[in-house]
Amino acid sequence: MVANGCSLLLMYRSTVTAADVPDIVTKVYNLNVKVVQELTSYDDHNFYVQDVSVVSDNTTHGYVLKILNSLDSQNPDIIELQTQIMLHMKNVGYPTPGVIPCKDGQLLKLMSLPARKNQNGTESTSNFIVRLFTFLPGLPLDHVKLTLNICFQIGWFAGRMDIVLKDFCLVDKPQVGKMKRKWNMSEIPNLRSKVHSVTSSEMKSVVIEVIEQFETQILTCQHMFSKGLIHGDFNECNIIVSENSHFPIEEQYSSPANSFTSMATKCQDEGKGYNISGIIDFGDTTYSLYIFEIAIAMTYVMLNQHNLSPTAAAGHVLAGYLSHITVSQIELQHLRLCICARLVQSIVMGYFTFSEDPSNRYILTHASRAWPLLNTLWQMSDSTLLQLLNVPNHLS
């Protein structure tokens, strides 16, 4: 525990308020801000900046000012690489936010900004990385009803991203190996130091089992799985949808890698309404296993609260992903373990952080729903899950 009951999040987040933002934006970007709204964030500060005096065709929807937490701000080379990845995705037409350069042409600025007060109550400052992005219009996926069509699109966009990221040049970029954050699945063994925050003995027992099996069957055998740059956090808060927005149907169902023909046909029939129009937040981008990308995306749709069958939702995500990425039999057979590991990550991180900052209920968004699903999946065999996902026999 942190002294005085303050959480780790509060230690590293800035204390910048909406009233401070106009001066920051003017100083760094030479823009005049008229309206500012603070956006929900796990451990950073995000502000939606509207009605600026200098507007161009690609900024008519405003901007998002992101003030990174001071811990991650200690690695500007990593943040620079993440930003370059976003630019690469944007340049090839992938629907991600644009990056607005600072007045001096740099993509980010390290600034001394207000931070949590010292223990004696005096004001303090810390160094925070500041970036400005174009705002993507639409709604976060968690604001609309989840459908099988959207589930298929989630997998499609995740697979498409992983394909595009293969073209991102990694030569002379040694910082790629340093792209690690607490939410990367490779960090799951480190959860052992936080398992004490899980108060239920039954839950704790399963959590420990999952961590042990994940470490021995996945992390120590990474040579058996394909790797590359991945987004690392395809959840409903990072997926933007718009009503009746265009989705590239001509590409959606044409790939021979997609063996879920009946799913794809049904999704095409349901294609009206909301479609994915953007993907945000590259803060967890890392060089890791592709199976982690798909497992993360499947996990979050399985936690949906829209009476959509968890396995039907996950099966459609997998079908969409296979439109772009070929997944081996051994990877499919380890999907259940990876999904369980992500659920464990959500449970432990959620309850640990909540125990330190009970006022921030946002952090329990997934953790509170994760246990029933984890308990069900952990008692299920790999083959049973693949059958429920409707994976063809020749693949599983």
C-alpha positions as CSV (number, residue, x, y, z in Angstrom):
1,M,0.0,0.0,0.0
2,V,1.1,3.6,-0.7
3,A,1.4,5.9,2.3
4,N,-1.8,7.7,3.3
5,G,-3.9,5.3,1.3
6,C,-3.1,7.0,-2.0
7,S,-3.0,4.6,-5.0
8,L,-0.3,4.0,-7.4
9,L,-2.5,5.6,-10.1
10,L,-2.8,8.8,-8.0
11,M,1.0,8.9,-7.5
12,Y,1.7,8.9,-11.3
13,R,-1.3,10.8,-12.7
14,S,-1.0,14.5,-13.3
15,T,-3.4,16.8,-11.3
16,V,-4.0,19.0,-14.4
17,T,-7.6,20.3,-14.5
18,A,-9.7,21.4,-17.5
19,A,-8.9,25.0,-16.5
20,D,-5.2,24.3,-17.0
21,V,-5.6,22.8,-20.5
22,P,-6.0,26.0,-22.6
23,D,-2.6,27.4,-21.5
24,I,-0.9,24.0,-22.2
25,V,-2.4,23.8,-25.7
26,T,-1.5,27.3,-26.5
27,K,2.0,27.0,-25.2
28,V,2.8,23.7,-27.0
29,Y,0.6,23.8,-30.1
30,N,-0.3,27.5,-30.6
31,L,-4.0,26.7,-30.6
32,N,-6.7,28.6,-28.7
33,V,-9.1,26.3,-26.8
34,K,-12.7,27.4,-26.0
35,V,-14.3,24.2,-24.6
36,V,-12.6,21.3,-22.7
37,Q,-14.1,18.1,-21.4
38,E,-12.2,15.6,-19.4
39,L,-12.4,12.0,-20.7
40,T,-12.4,8.8,-18.7
41,S,-8.9,7.2,-18.5
42,Y,-7.3,4.4,-16.5
43,D,-4.0,6.0,-15.5
44,D,-3.5,9.0,-17.8
45,H,-5.3,12.3,-18.3
46,N,-7.3,12.8,-21.5
47,F,-9.1,16.0,-22.5
48,Y,-11.4,16.5,-25.4
49,V,-10.6,19.9,-26.9
50,Q,-13.3,21.6,-29.0
51,D,-13.8,24.8,-30.9
52,V,-10.2,25.8,-31.5
53,S,-9.5,29.0,-33.5
54,V,-7.3,27.2,-36.1
55,V,-9.3,24.5,-37.9
56,S,-8.5,22.5,-41.0
57,D,-10.4,19.8,-42.8
58,N,-8.9,17.0,-40.8
59,T,-9.5,18.6,-37.4
60,T,-13.1,19.7,-37.7
61,H,-14.0,17.3,-34.9
62,G,-11.5,18.7,-32.4
63,Y,-8.6,17.1,-30.6
64,V,-7.7,14.9,-27.7
65,L,-4.9,16.2,-25.4
66,K,-3.3,13.2,-23.7
67,I,-1.1,13.7,-20.6
68,L,0.7,10.5,-20.0
69,N,1.3,9.3,-16.4
70,S,4.7,10.3,-15.0
71,L,5.8,6.6,-14.8
72,D,5.4,5.9,-18.5
73,S,6.7,9.4,-19.3
74,Q,10.1,8.3,-18.1
75,N,10.5,6.4,-21.4
76,P,10.1,9.0,-24.1
77,D,11.8,6.8,-26.7
78,I,9.1,4.2,-26.2
79,I,6.3,6.7,-26.5
80,E,8.0,8.2,-29.6
81,L,7.9,4.7,-31.1
82,Q,4.3,4.2,-30.2
83,T,3.5,7.5,-31.9
84,Q,5.4,6.5,-35.0
85,I,3.4,3.3,-35.2
86,M,0.2,5.3,-35.0
87,L,1.4,7.5,-37.9
88,H,2.3,4.4,-39.9
89,M,-1.2,3.1,-39.4
90,K,-2.8,6.4,-40.3
91,N,-0.7,6.7,-43.5
92,V,-1.9,3.4,-44.8
93,G,-5.5,4.3,-44.3
94,Y,-6.2,2.5,-41.1
95,P,-8.8,4.5,-39.0
96,T,-6.6,5.8,-36.1
97,P,-6.3,9.3,-34.7
98,G,-3.9,11.7,-36.4
99,V,-1.0,13.1,-34.5
100,I,-0.6,16.8,-34.3
101,P,3.0,18.0,-34.1
102,C,4.1,20.6,-31.5
103,K,5.1,24.1,-32.6
104,D,8.7,22.9,-32.9
105,G,7.8,20.0,-35.1
106,Q,8.2,17.3,-32.4
107,L,5.5,14.6,-31.9
108,L,5.6,14.9,-28.1
109,K,6.6,17.3,-25.4
110,L,8.0,16.5,-22.0
111,M,6.5,19.1,-19.6
112,S,6.7,19.9,-15.9
113,L,3.1,19.9,-14.8
114,P,1.2,19.8,-11.5
115,A,1.3,16.5,-9.7
116,R,0.1,15.0,-6.5
117,K,0.9,17.1,-3.4
118,N,3.8,16.1,-1.3
119,Q,3.2,14.3,2.0
120,N,3.6,17.7,3.9
121,G,0.8,19.1,1.7
122,T,3.0,21.4,-0.4
123,E,2.4,21.6,-4.2
124,S,4.6,19.6,-6.4
125,T,5.3,19.0,-10.1
126,S,6.5,16.2,-12.2
127,N,7.5,15.5,-15.8
128,F,4.7,14.3,-18.1
129,I,4.6,13.6,-21.8
130,V,2.0,15.6,-23.7
131,R,0.6,14.7,-27.1
132,L,-2.3,16.0,-29.2
133,F,-4.4,13.8,-31.4
134,T,-7.2,14.4,-33.8
135,F,-10.6,13.4,-32.3
136,L,-12.3,10.4,-34.0
137,P,-16.1,11.1,-34.2
138,G,-18.4,8.3,-33.1
139,L,-19.1,6.4,-30.0
140,P,-17.0,4.0,-27.9
141,L,-18.3,0.5,-28.5
142,D,-19.3,0.2,-24.9
143,H,-22.0,2.8,-25.6
144,V,-23.9,0.7,-28.1
145,K,-25.4,-2.8,-28.3
146,L,-22.9,-5.4,-29.3
147,T,-23.8,-7.5,-32.3
148,L,-22.3,-10.5,-34.1
149,N,-21.6,-8.2,-37.0
150,I,-19.5,-5.9,-34.8
151,C,-17.8,-8.9,-33.2
152,F,-16.7,-10.1,-36.7
153,Q,-15.5,-6.6,-37.4
154,I,-13.4,-6.5,-34.2
155,G,-11.5,-9.6,-35.3
156,W,-11.2,-8.3,-38.9
157,F,-9.7,-5.0,-37.7
158,A,-7.4,-6.7,-35.3
159,G,-6.1,-9.0,-38.0
160,R,-5.8,-6.2,-40.5
161,M,-3.8,-4.1,-38.0
162,D,-1.4,-7.0,-37.3
163,I,-0.9,-7.4,-41.0
164,V,-0.2,-3.7,-41.5
165,L,2.2,-3.6,-38.6
166,K,4.3,-6.3,-40.3
167,D,5.3,-3.5,-42.7
168,F,6.5,-1.2,-39.9
169,C,10.2,-1.1,-40.2
170,L,11.8,-2.5,-37.0
171,V,15.4,-2.1,-38.2
172,D,17.5,0.2,-36.0
173,K,14.7,0.3,-33.4
174,P,16.1,-1.4,-30.3
175,Q,13.5,0.2,-28.1
176,V,10.9,-2.3,-29.5
177,G,12.2,-4.9,-27.0
178,K,11.5,-2.4,-24.2
179,M,7.8,-1.9,-25.1
180,K,6.4,-3.4,-22.0
181,R,3.6,-2.3,-19.7
182,K,1.8,-3.9,-16.9
183,W,-1.1,-4.9,-19.1
184,N,1.1,-6.8,-21.6
185,M,0.3,-10.5,-21.2
186,S,4.0,-11.3,-21.0
187,E,3.8,-9.6,-17.6
188,I,1.2,-12.0,-16.1
189,P,3.7,-13.9,-13.9
190,N,4.3,-10.6,-12.0
191,L,0.7,-10.7,-10.9
192,R,1.8,-13.1,-8.1
193,S,2.8,-10.1,-6.0
194,K,-0.8,-8.7,-6.2
195,V,-2.8,-11.9,-5.8
196,H,-3.3,-11.1,-2.1
197,S,-5.9,-8.4,-3.2
198,V,-8.2,-11.2,-4.3
199,T,-10.1,-11.9,-1.1
200,S,-12.1,-15.0,-2.3
201,S,-10.1,-18.2,-1.6
202,E,-11.8,-20.0,-4.4
203,M,-11.0,-17.3,-6.9
204,K,-7.5,-17.0,-5.6
205,S,-6.9,-20.7,-6.1
206,V,-8.0,-20.6,-9.7
207,V,-6.0,-17.4,-10.4
208,I,-2.8,-19.1,-9.1
209,E,-3.4,-22.2,-11.3
210,V,-4.0,-20.1,-14.4
211,I,-0.8,-18.0,-13.8
212,E,1.3,-21.2,-13.4
213,Q,-0.1,-23.0,-16.4
214,F,0.2,-19.8,-18.6
215,E,3.8,-19.4,-17.6
216,T,4.8,-23.0,-18.3
217,Q,2.6,-23.7,-21.4
218,I,2.9,-20.3,-23.1
219,L,5.7,-18.1,-21.9
220,T,8.3,-20.8,-21.7
221,C,7.3,-22.2,-25.1
222,Q,7.1,-19.0,-27.1
223,H,9.0,-20.5,-30.0
224,M,5.9,-22.5,-30.9
225,F,3.8,-19.4,-31.5
226,S,4.0,-16.6,-34.2
227,K,5.0,-13.1,-33.1
228,G,4.8,-9.6,-34.3
229,L,3.8,-6.1,-33.3
230,I,0.3,-6.1,-31.8
231,H,-2.1,-3.4,-30.5
232,G,-2.5,-5.3,-27.3
233,D,-5.8,-3.9,-26.0
234,F,-8.7,-4.4,-28.3
235,N,-11.4,-3.7,-25.8
236,E,-14.7,-1.9,-26.2
237,C,-13.3,1.4,-24.8
238,N,-10.7,1.5,-27.6
239,I,-13.1,0.7,-30.4
240,I,-15.0,3.6,-32.0
241,V,-18.3,2.9,-33.9
242,S,-20.5,5.1,-36.1
243,E,-24.0,4.5,-37.4
244,N,-24.1,3.4,-41.0
245,S,-20.4,4.0,-41.4
246,H,-18.7,2.2,-44.3
247,F,-17.1,-1.2,-43.7
248,P,-15.0,-2.8,-46.6
249,I,-17.4,-5.7,-47.3
250,E,-15.6,-6.5,-50.5
251,E,-12.5,-7.4,-48.4
252,Q,-14.4,-8.7,-45.4
253,Y,-15.4,-12.0,-46.8
254,S,-13.0,-12.7,-49.7
255,S,-10.0,-14.1,-47.9
256,P,-9.5,-17.8,-48.3
257,A,-8.0,-17.9,-44.8
258,N,-11.6,-17.3,-43.4
259,S,-13.1,-20.7,-43.0
260,F,-16.2,-19.5,-41.1
261,T,-18.3,-19.0,-44.2
262,S,-21.7,-19.2,-42.5
263,M,-20.7,-16.7,-39.9
264,A,-19.5,-14.3,-42.6
265,T,-22.6,-14.6,-44.6
266,K,-24.8,-13.9,-41.6
267,C,-22.7,-10.9,-40.6
268,Q,-23.1,-9.5,-44.1
269,D,-26.9,-9.7,-43.7
270,E,-26.6,-7.9,-40.4
271,G,-24.2,-5.3,-41.7
272,K,-26.6,-2.3,-41.3
273,G,-26.5,-0.1,-38.3
274,Y,-23.3,0.5,-36.3
275,N,-19.9,-0.3,-37.8
276,I,-16.4,0.1,-36.5
277,S,-15.0,3.5,-37.6
278,G,-11.8,3.8,-35.6
279,I,-9.3,2.2,-33.2
280,I,-7.6,4.3,-30.5
281,D,-5.0,4.0,-27.7
282,F,-1.8,2.4,-28.8
283,G,-0.4,2.6,-25.2
284,D,-0.1,-1.2,-24.9
285,T,1.4,-1.9,-28.3
286,T,4.2,-4.4,-28.0
287,Y,6.1,-7.0,-29.9
288,S,4.4,-10.2,-28.7
289,L,2.4,-13.3,-29.7
290,Y,-0.4,-12.9,-32.2
291,I,-2.4,-15.3,-30.0
292,F,-2.4,-12.7,-27.3
293,E,-4.0,-10.2,-29.7
294,I,-6.9,-12.4,-30.6
295,A,-7.3,-13.8,-27.1
296,I,-7.6,-10.2,-25.7
297,A,-10.2,-9.2,-28.3
298,M,-12.2,-12.4,-27.7
299,T,-12.1,-11.9,-23.9
300,Y,-13.7,-8.5,-23.9
301,V,-16.6,-9.6,-26.2
302,M,-17.2,-12.6,-24.0
303,L,-17.7,-10.1,-21.1
304,N,-20.5,-8.3,-23.0
305,Q,-23.7,-7.3,-21.2
306,H,-26.0,-7.5,-24.2
307,N,-27.3,-11.1,-23.8
308,L,-25.0,-12.1,-26.6
309,S,-23.7,-15.7,-26.2
310,P,-20.0,-15.4,-25.0
311,T,-18.9,-18.2,-27.3
312,A,-20.9,-16.9,-30.3
313,A,-19.4,-13.4,-29.8
314,A,-15.9,-14.8,-29.5
315,G,-16.3,-17.2,-32.4
316,H,-17.2,-14.3,-34.7
317,V,-14.1,-12.3,-33.5
318,L,-12.0,-15.3,-34.3
319,A,-13.6,-15.7,-37.7
320,G,-12.9,-12.0,-38.5
321,Y,-9.3,-12.3,-37.4
322,L,-8.7,-15.4,-39.6
323,S,-9.7,-13.2,-42.6
324,H,-6.1,-11.9,-42.3
325,I,-4.0,-14.0,-40.0
326,T,-3.5,-17.8,-40.2
327,V,-3.6,-19.4,-36.7
328,S,-2.0,-22.8,-36.2
329,Q,-3.6,-25.7,-34.6
330,I,-1.4,-25.4,-31.5
331,E,-2.3,-21.7,-31.2
332,L,-6.0,-22.5,-31.4
333,Q,-5.6,-25.3,-28.7
334,H,-4.1,-22.7,-26.4
335,L,-6.7,-20.0,-26.9
336,R,-8.7,-21.1,-23.8
337,L,-5.6,-20.7,-21.6
338,C,-4.8,-17.3,-23.0
339,I,-8.4,-16.1,-22.5
340,C,-8.3,-17.3,-19.0
341,A,-5.0,-15.6,-18.4
342,R,-6.4,-12.3,-19.6
343,L,-9.4,-12.7,-17.3
344,V,-7.0,-13.3,-14.4
345,Q,-5.1,-10.2,-15.4
346,S,-8.3,-8.2,-15.4
347,I,-9.4,-9.6,-12.0
348,V,-6.1,-9.2,-10.2
349,M,-5.2,-5.7,-11.6
350,G,-8.7,-4.5,-11.1
351,Y,-9.1,-5.6,-7.5
352,F,-5.5,-4.6,-6.6
353,T,-5.9,-1.1,-7.9
354,F,-9.4,-0.7,-6.5
355,S,-8.1,-1.7,-3.1
356,E,-5.8,1.3,-3.3
357,D,-8.2,3.7,-4.8
358,P,-11.8,2.7,-3.9
359,S,-13.2,6.0,-5.4
360,N,-12.3,4.9,-9.0
361,R,-14.9,2.3,-9.9
362,Y,-14.0,2.5,-13.6
363,I,-11.1,0.1,-12.9
364,L,-13.6,-2.6,-12.0
365,T,-15.4,-2.4,-15.4
366,H,-14.2,-5.8,-16.5
367,A,-12.9,-7.3,-13.2
368,S,-16.3,-7.6,-11.6
369,R,-17.6,-9.6,-14.6
370,A,-14.5,-11.7,-15.2
371,W,-14.8,-14.3,-12.4
372,P,-18.0,-16.1,-13.6
373,L,-16.6,-16.4,-17.1
374,L,-13.2,-17.5,-15.8
375,N,-14.8,-20.1,-13.5
376,T,-16.7,-21.5,-16.5
377,L,-13.9,-21.6,-18.9
378,W,-11.4,-23.0,-16.5
379,Q,-13.6,-26.1,-16.0
380,M,-14.0,-26.5,-19.8
381,S,-11.6,-28.5,-22.1
382,D,-9.8,-26.9,-25.0
383,S,-11.7,-29.0,-27.5
384,T,-15.1,-28.1,-26.0
385,L,-14.4,-24.4,-26.3
386,L,-13.3,-24.8,-29.9
387,Q,-16.5,-26.6,-30.7
388,L,-18.5,-23.9,-29.1
389,L,-16.6,-21.3,-31.1
390,N,-17.6,-23.3,-34.2
391,V,-14.0,-23.8,-35.3
392,P,-14.0,-26.3,-38.2
393,N,-12.5,-29.7,-37.3
394,H,-9.7,-29.3,-39.9
395,L,-8.4,-26.2,-38.1
396,S,-8.8,-27.4,-34.5
